[in-house]
Amino acid sequence: MNEIFITIKKALKNARNALIVSHVDPDGDSIGSMNAMGLVLAQMGLAVDQYSQDGVPKIYRFLPGSDSVKNKVEQNKKYDLLIAVDASDIKRLGDKLSVKDIAKLIINIDHHPDNTQYGDINYAQKSSSTAELVYKLLKNLKIKIDKPVAENLYVALITDTGNYRYENTSVGTFIMAEDMLKAGVDTHAITTRIYDTKSIASIRIQAAALSTLEVSPDRKAAWVVVTQEMMEKVGAKGDDIVGLVDQIRSIDGIEVAILFREDGSKVKVNLRSKSKINVSEIARRFDGGGHFRAAGAILSDDIVTAKKKVVAEVLKYLKASKYLV
Ligand SMILES: [Mn+2]
C-alpha cells in the first residue's frame, strides 16, 4: 500500500474522535467528501463531528450526513483528528475555528494544485476532485462503499467535473463513477436533484444578472454583476446564483468570465476561464485562489471599484498572455 494510505490508516486507528471540516462557501465536492468521510469514520467507531462555517447549501441537504453538519463547534472540545477536505489553505476553513488548537493532528485531503501542505498529514494530489481522493483512500483501506457514502462521493464528483465536462475528467473519474453506480447510486435521480431543481428566484436573479452583461472590446472577457438590491427584489439567496458564471463562460469566444456579487460591505468575485488563462493567478493578486479555470476572491471594496480593479487586471492579463498574440 502507498505510504500516504498507511499513514492515514494509522492516524484513523489511533483516534477516538474526529472533526471533519469543509471550506467556506462549500461546494458539492467539499460537502460530499465531508459527509462521506463522516459516515465512514462513524462506521469505524469514531465519534465524528462535521463543521462548515457557512452550513450546507440547500441543494446538498438531501445528501446522507448533511444533517450532521454544524456551523458551530462545542467550546473547549478537543479532537484527536481534524480532517480538512477540499481546502487549499488553512484559511479556507474559515475564521471562526482555531484549527491549530482544536485537534492533535490535522489531515489535509485536497486536490487543489496550490495546496499549502498545512496538515500534519498531507494527502494533497492532483485529481478531478477531493472526492476522487477520498474514493482512492477508501479503496486502499478496503473500506466498503455503501450507498449513502457513494451518493455523497458521486455528487462531489459530478459537481467538480461539471458532470464530466471539464478537463479534469479522466479514465479514473469514470472508473470511480462505475463503482458509485454499482454501490447503488441512481444517476438520473441525483442529476435531477443537482441540475433540475432551480427555484423561480434563481431564474429571476439569473435573468437580472444576465441583463448586466458587459463584454470587453476584444470580446475575450465578459462579466455580470449581482447587487444586494437585485437579490432582494426577487427574493434570491446565495445558492440561487450557482452556475451563473459558467453561463457567461459559455459565450462563444469568451476566454474569461467574471461574476461580481455584492455581499455586505464586500464583493465576492468568481472567475472562470475557457482554455488558456490561469484565473487562479489573477485571483491570487486579490488574495484569493482556486484552480486554473475556476477561481475566486473577496474584495473589501464597493462593487464599482471591485469591478474596475478586477476587469483591469483581467484585461492586462489577457493582453500579456500569448493567447492574444
Ligand atoms: Mn474540489
Boltz pocket constraint, residues with backbone or C-beta under 6 A from the ligand:
constraints:
  - pocket:
      binder: B
      contacts: [[A, 29], [A, 30], [A, 86], [A, 111], [A, 128], [A, 129], [A, 130], [A, 160]]
      max_distance: 6.0
